[in-house]
Amino acid sequence: MSSLVQGIGRRTINSVNHLLDLFAFTNRIAGILLRRHKTGQKIVLRFTSEQIYFTAIEALPIVLFIALITGSMIVIQLTRQFGTVEGRYILGELIVVLIVRELGPLFTALIVILRSAVAVTVEASYMSVLGELDAIEMQGIDPIHIICLPRLIGITVAILCLFFIFDTVAILGGYAVAWTVTDVAVENFLEEICKAISGIDITVGIVKALFFGFTITVTSLYRGFREKKAMTQIPPETSKAAIECLLYCLFINIIISVIFYL
């Protein structure tokens, strides 16, 4: 019994210390973000553009495919259930709740986690193991500024763009599939969507995208920047980074939804 209590206490202390270290790392990155640097702006801009290209442009095919499949399934199922005249308004509300408010931000974040978060963690881990971070510091360059800032801006901007693309393709693509390959009634579908969606839904989507981008980037870089002595430590850290990013995004999604809708 005592060993069980000790194990729980040890895990709790380690978790608290991990969160405190993560908050300290977040505060350091936030300080860099708010501070204007006179040097290295061209490099930061180039790295930011490359990150946006990798996270958003190269991820477009998978985002479009998942959005089309998701939107088609939701629209077809809900239209069959609420396709009557009386259920039109309910149909629009459900589409907005499922796609715009919840699935759009979460699926976009999941795609970015599986692609960019893992890649950023591996890249930063290799730089840590091979001593590249120390070499950058020895040249008088802050690694947080030259490495973290471009990835933070790039991933956040990419998630924001992908969120709008996902929602648009899911709704319009789902409508197109339901209209062409099924016999469900989709008259006035887009009109009901326009009636159901509001400015607060768009605002919440933007807020979620910004928080998801910041959280995913900080968590990935934190795991990547942790001191490592061997290459074998990289896979476990990468796995932990992906899981933590997903859990944090789910938690943030719940908190934001509660604040705006309850």
C-alpha positions in Angstrom: 0.0 0.0 0.0 2.8 2.4 0.9 4.6 1.7 -2.4 1.3 2.5 -4.3 1.0 5.8 -2.4 4.6 6.6 -3.1 4.2 5.8 -6.8 1.2 8.0 -7.1 2.9 10.8 -5.2 6.0 10.5 -7.4 3.9 10.6 -10.5 2.0 13.6 -9.3 5.2 15.5 -8.4 6.7 14.7 -11.8 3.6 15.8 -13.6 3.5 19.1 -11.7 7.2 19.7 -12.4 6.6 19.0 -16.0 3.7 21.5 -16.3 5.8 24.1 -14.5 8.7 23.6 -16.9 6.3 23.8 -19.8 4.8 27.0 -18.5 8.3 28.5 -18.1 9.2 27.5 -21.7 5.9 29.0 -22.9 6.6 32.2 -21.1 10.0 32.4 -22.7 8.6 31.9 -26.2 5.9 34.5 -25.5 8.5 36.9 -24.5 10.4 36.4 -27.8 7.1 36.8 -29.7 6.3 40.1 -28.1 9.9 41.5 -28.4 10.9 42.9 -31.7 14.3 41.8 -33.0 16.4 44.0 -35.3 18.5 41.2 -36.6 17.7 37.9 -38.3 14.3 39.1 -39.6 15.0 37.7 -43.1 15.9 34.3 -41.8 12.9 34.2 -39.5 10.6 35.2 -42.4 12.1 32.5 -44.6 11.8 29.8 -42.0 8.2 31.0 -41.3 7.3 30.7 -44.9 8.8 27.2 -45.2 6.8 26.2 -42.1 3.5 27.5 -43.5 4.3 25.7 -46.8 5.0 22.4 -45.0 2.1 22.6 -42.5 -0.6 24.1 -44.7 0.2 23.7 -48.5 1.6 20.2 -48.3 -1.2 19.0 -46.0 -4.0 20.3 -48.3 -4.6 16.9 -50.0 -5.2 15.0 -46.8 -7.2 17.9 -45.3 -9.4 18.1 -48.3 -9.9 14.3 -48.4 -10.8 14.0 -44.7 -13.0 17.1 -44.9 -14.9 15.7 -47.9 -15.4 12.3 -46.2 -16.4 13.8 -42.9 -18.8 16.3 -44.4 -20.4 13.8 -46.7 -21.1 11.3 -43.9 -22.5 14.0 -41.5 -24.6 15.7 -44.2 -26.1 12.5 -45.5 -26.9 11.0 -42.1 -28.4 14.2 -40.7 -30.3 15.0 -43.9 -31.9 11.6 -43.8 -32.9 12.1 -40.2 -33.9 15.8 -40.3 -34.6 16.4 -44.0 -38.2 17.2 -43.5 -39.6 20.7 -43.6 -40.0 20.8 -39.8 -36.4 19.6 -39.3 -34.7 22.1 -41.6 -33.6 24.5 -38.9 -32.4 21.7 -36.7 -30.4 20.3 -39.5 -28.6 23.6 -40.0 -27.9 23.9 -36.3 -26.5 20.4 -36.1 -24.2 20.9 -39.1 -22.8 24.1 -37.5 -22.3 22.4 -34.1 -20.7 19.3 -35.5 -18.5 20.7 -38.2 -17.9 24.4 -37.5 -17.7 24.3 -33.8 -16.2 20.9 -32.9 -15.0 18.6 -35.7 -13.4 21.2 -37.9 -11.0 22.6 -35.3 -10.2 19.2 -33.8 -9.6 17.3 -37.1 -7.5 20.2 -38.3 -5.4 20.1 -35.1 -5.1 16.3 -35.3 -3.8 16.5 -38.8 -1.2 19.1 -37.8 -0.2 17.1 -34.8 0.4 14.0 -36.9 2.4 15.8 -39.5 4.0 19.0 -38.2 4.2 18.4 -34.4 5.9 15.1 -34.9 8.3 16.6 -37.4 9.1 19.6 -35.2 9.8 17.4 -32.2 12.1 15.1 -34.2 13.9 18.0 -35.8 14.5 19.8 -32.5 15.5 16.5 -30.8 18.2 15.8 -33.4 19.5 19.4 -33.0 19.7 18.8 -29.3 21.5 15.4 -29.5 23.9 16.6 -32.2 24.8 19.7 -30.3 23.4 22.1 -32.9 21.5 24.1 -30.3 24.7 24.7 -28.4 26.5 25.7 -31.6 23.8 28.3 -32.3 24.1 29.7 -28.8 27.9 29.9 -29.1 27.4 32.1 -32.1 25.4 34.6 -30.0 22.1 33.6 -31.5 19.1 32.8 -29.4 17.7 29.4 -30.5 14.2 30.4 -29.3 14.2 33.3 -31.7 15.7 31.6 -34.7 14.0 28.2 -34.3 10.9 28.5 -32.2 9.5 31.8 -33.5 9.1 30.8 -37.2 7.5 27.5 -36.2 5.1 29.2 -33.8 3.9 31.7 -36.3 4.0 29.3 -39.2 2.0 26.5 -37.5 -0.5 28.9 -36.0 -1.2 30.6 -39.3 -1.4 27.3 -41.1 -4.0 25.9 -38.6 -6.1 29.0 -39.0 -6.1 28.7 -42.8 -6.7 24.9 -42.7 -9.6 25.4 -40.3 -11.5 27.5 -42.7 -10.7 25.3 -45.6 -11.8 22.2 -43.7 -15.2 23.7 -42.7 -15.8 25.0 -46.2 -15.0 21.7 -48.0 -16.9 19.7 -45.4 -20.1 21.7 -45.8 -20.0 22.3 -49.5 -18.5 18.9 -50.4 -20.9 17.1 -48.2 -23.8 19.0 -49.8 -22.4 18.1 -53.3 -22.0 14.4 -52.5 -25.5 14.3 -50.9 -27.0 16.0 -53.9 -25.3 13.8 -56.6 -25.1 10.3 -55.2 -28.1 10.0 -52.9 -31.8 10.6 -53.0 -32.0 12.7 -49.8 -33.7 16.0 -50.1 -31.1 18.9 -49.9 -33.2 21.8 -51.0 -32.5 25.0 -49.1 -29.6 23.2 -47.3 -27.1 26.0 -47.7 -29.7 28.6 -46.8 -30.3 26.8 -43.5 -26.6 26.7 -42.8 -26.3 30.4 -43.4 -29.2 31.0 -41.0 -27.7 28.7 -38.3 -24.1 30.0 -38.4 -23.3 33.2 -36.5 -20.4 35.5 -35.9 -19.6 33.9 -32.6 -19.1 30.5 -34.3 -16.5 32.0 -36.6 -14.9 33.8 -33.6 -14.7 30.6 -31.6 -13.1 28.8 -34.5 -10.4 31.5 -34.8 -9.8 31.5 -31.1 -9.5 27.7 -31.1 -7.1 27.7 -34.0 -4.9 30.3 -32.4 -4.7 28.4 -29.1 -4.2 25.1 -30.8 -1.4 26.4 -32.9 0.4 27.9 -29.9 -0.1 24.8 -27.8 1.0 22.4 -30.4 4.1 24.3 -31.3 5.2 25.0 -27.7 4.6 21.4 -26.6 6.5 20.0 -29.6 9.5 22.3 -29.2 9.6 21.7 -25.4 9.9 18.0 -25.9 12.4 18.5 -28.7 14.6 20.9 -26.7 14.8 18.6 -23.7 18.3 17.5 -23.0 19.0 14.1 -24.6 22.2 12.0 -24.6 21.3 9.4 -27.2 19.3 9.0 -30.4 17.2 6.3 -28.7 15.5 9.0 -26.6 14.0 10.7 -29.6 11.1 8.3 -30.4 9.7 8.2 -26.8 9.9 12.0 -26.6 8.2 12.3 -30.0 5.4 10.0 -28.9 4.9 11.9 -25.7 4.8 15.2 -27.6 2.0 13.9 -30.0 -0.1 12.5 -27.1 0.3 15.7 -25.0 -0.6 17.9 -27.9 -3.8 16.0 -28.5 -4.8 16.0 -24.8 -4.0 19.7 -24.4 -6.1 20.5 -27.6 -9.0 18.5 -26.3 -8.9 20.2 -23.0 -8.6 23.7 -24.6 -11.5 22.8 -26.9 -13.7 22.0 -24.0 -12.8 25.1 -22.1 -13.4 27.5 -25.0 -16.7 25.8 -25.8 -17.8 26.1 -22.2 -16.8 29.8 -22.1 -18.6 30.8 -25.3 -21.6 28.5 -25.4 -22.6 27.8 -21.7 
